[in-house]
């Protein structure tokens, strides 16, 4: 069984979202499948991962502190102890 930690932070639909998920995985999942699973747990109104990945400005994806390229990284297999962060860069002036 694998345990992973996922952090999601950024503006989605004019709301600041800051969520941390601790997940136990019984089987091997790709990152894309993990995000889909977390979206389903949040209900129809909180499909944050899907929404963030469709935004015109691409979010930053960190896996164990190292930046990974989207969308290629969505095919990576999640491993025990992984810490994943999906962050929306903030801008202002």
Helices and strands as residue ranges (DSSP letters): E 2-12, E 15-25, H 31-42, G 44-46, H 48-53, E 60-63, E 66-68, G 72-75, E 83-87
